[in-house]
Amino acid sequence: MLRISVVTIAVLLVAGPAALIVAVPAALAQLPPQPPPVQNSIQQGTDQERVACHPDVIRYCKQFLKDDGQDDVFAILGCLQTNRGKISNSCQQVLASHGQ
């Protein structure tokens, strides 16, 4: 948590921009390190799993596929779950194997 007192701010304002050049990096150094980005484990399906569900995604969830390849994986998963009674047995097995 970044804590700067009123006195510190007043001193920085009086000291001018040069003091900010020193103070801002020092204040930012007090912030905790950021965790690494979390990988989306849902996208990590095997080739066989993608092959099993691809026809169902095209048939029932095509509206969630994007032209740039950055598909909304959670929307596709929700769509497959909504259409669970209609999707193939192989895709249902893939969902079940991932706790869905």
Backbone hydrogen bonds in HBPLUS format (Angstrom, degrees):
<---DONOR---> <-ACCEPTOR-->    atom                        ^
c    i                          cat <-CA-CA->   ^        H-A-AA   ^      H-
h    n   atom  resd res      DA  || num        DHA   H-A  angle D-A-AA Bond
n    s   type  num  typ     dist DA aas  dist angle  dist       angle   num
A0009-ILE N   A0005-SER O   3.10 MM   4  6.44 159.4  2.14 149.5 154.7     1
A0010-ALA N   A0006-VAL O   2.92 MM   4  6.15 159.9  1.96 149.5 155.1     2
A0011-VAL N   A0007-VAL O   2.90 MM   4  6.15 161.6  1.94 153.2 157.8     3
A0012-LEU N   A0008-THR O   2.96 MM   4  6.17 159.3  2.01 148.6 154.4     4
A0013-LEU N   A0009-ILE O   2.93 MM   4  6.18 152.8  2.01 149.9 157.2     5
A0014-VAL N   A0010-ALA O   3.02 MM   4  6.26 153.4  2.10 148.5 155.3     6
A0015-ALA N   A0011-VAL O   2.85 MM   4  5.97 157.6  1.90 150.8 157.6     7
A0016-GLY N   A0012-LEU O   3.10 MM   4  6.16 138.3  2.28 140.3 148.7     8
A0019-ALA N   A0016-GLY O   3.13 MM   3  5.83 136.2  2.33 117.7 126.7     9
A0020-LEU N   A0017-PRO O   3.05 MM   3  5.07 122.0  2.40  95.2 110.2    10
A0021-ILE N   A0017-PRO O   3.17 MM   4  6.54 146.6  2.29 149.3 157.5    11
A0022-VAL N   A0019-ALA O   3.22 MM   3  5.32 129.6  2.48  96.3 108.5    12
A0023-ALA N   A0019-ALA O   2.81 MM   4  5.97 161.7  1.84 151.6 157.9    13
A0024-VAL N   A0020-LEU O   2.94 MM   4  5.61 171.9  1.95 144.9 147.5    14
A0027-ALA N   A0023-ALA O   2.83 MM   4  6.04 152.7  1.90 152.3 160.2    15
A0028-LEU N   A0024-VAL O   2.87 MM   4  6.11 159.6  1.91 155.5 161.4    16
A0029-ALA N   A0025-PRO O   2.91 MM   4  6.05 139.0  2.08 139.9 150.5    17
A0030-GLN N   A0027-ALA O   3.12 MM   3  5.41 148.6  2.22 103.2 112.4    18
A0031-LEU N   A0028-LEU O   3.07 MM   3  5.41 157.4  2.12 108.6 115.6    19
A0043-GLN N   A0040-ASN O   3.18 MM   3  5.74 136.9  2.38 111.2 120.4    20
A0044-GLN N   A0041-SER O   3.14 MM   3  5.13 152.3  2.22  99.4 107.8    21
A0050-ARG N   A0046-THR O   2.98 MM   4  6.32 159.7  2.03 153.2 158.6    22
A0051-VAL N   A0047-ASP O   2.89 MM   4  6.12 157.8  1.94 149.8 156.2    23
A0052-ALA N   A0048-GLN O   2.92 MM   4  6.12 150.4  2.01 143.6 151.8    24
A0053-CYS N   A0049-GLU O   3.15 MM   4  6.41 147.9  2.26 145.4 152.3    25
A0054-HIS N   A0050-ARG O   2.81 MM   4  5.67 136.7  2.00 149.1 160.2    26
A0056-ASP N   A0053-CYS O   3.04 MM   3  5.33 116.8  2.46 106.1 121.7    27
A0057-VAL N   A0053-CYS O   2.89 MM   4  6.14 156.0  1.95 160.0 168.1    28
A0058-ILE N   A0054-HIS O   2.94 MM   4  6.18 165.9  1.96 159.8 162.8    29
A0059-ARG N   A0055-PRO O   2.92 MM   4  6.05 154.4  1.99 141.7 149.3    30
A0060-TYR N   A0056-ASP O   2.83 MM   4  5.83 171.3  1.84 152.4 154.9    31
A0061-CYS N   A0057-VAL O   2.80 MM   4  4.74 142.6  1.94 126.4 137.3    32
A0064-PHE N   A0061-CYS O   2.99 MM   3  5.81 168.7  2.00 127.5 131.2    33
A0065-LEU N   A0062-LYS O   3.06 MM   3  5.42 167.4  2.07 115.7 119.7    34
A0069-GLY N   A0066-LYS O   3.25 MM   3  5.59 166.4  2.27 111.4 114.8    35
A0076-ILE N   A0072-ASP O   2.99 MM   4  6.30 156.5  2.05 153.9 161.3    36
A0077-LEU N   A0073-VAL O   2.86 MM   4  6.08 159.5  1.91 148.4 154.3    37
A0078-GLY N   A0074-PHE O   2.93 MM   4  6.10 159.9  1.97 142.6 148.2    38
A0079-CYS N   A0075-ALA O   2.88 MM   4  6.07 152.2  1.96 143.6 151.6    39
A0080-LEU N   A0076-ILE O   2.87 MM   4  6.15 159.5  1.91 152.9 158.0    40
A0081-GLN N   A0077-LEU O   2.92 MM   4  6.18 155.3  1.98 149.0 156.2    41
A0082-THR N   A0078-GLY O   2.85 MM   4  6.07 152.1  1.93 145.3 153.3    42
A0083-ASN N   A0079-CYS O   2.95 MM   4  6.17 147.7  2.05 145.7 154.4    43
A0084-ARG N   A0081-GLN O   3.27 MM   3  4.85 160.2  2.31 104.1 103.4    44
A0086-LYS N   A0083-ASN O   2.78 MM   3  5.38 153.0  1.85 122.8 131.7    45
A0087-ILE N   A0083-ASN O   3.10 MM   4  6.27 139.4  2.28 152.7 163.5    46
A0092-GLN N   A0088-SER O   2.98 MM   4  6.28 155.8  2.04 149.1 156.7    47
A0093-GLN N   A0089-ASN O   2.92 MM   4  6.16 148.0  2.02 146.8 154.9    48
A0094-VAL N   A0090-SER O   3.13 MM   4  6.42 147.6  2.24 137.7 146.1    49
A0095-LEU N   A0091-CYS O   2.99 MM   4  6.32 164.7  2.01 154.9 157.6    50
A0096-ALA N   A0092-GLN O   2.94 MM   4  6.13 162.5  1.97 146.5 151.7    51
A0097-SER N   A0093-GLN O   2.85 MM   4  6.01 150.3  1.94 145.0 153.1    52
A0098-HIS N   A0095-LEU O   3.09 MM   3  5.29 144.5  2.23 102.3 112.7    53
A0100-GLN N   A0095-LEU O   2.80 MM   5  4.86 157.1  1.85 150.4 144.1    54
A0099-GLY N   A0096-ALA O   3.07 MM   3  5.05 160.0  2.11 109.7 110.3    55
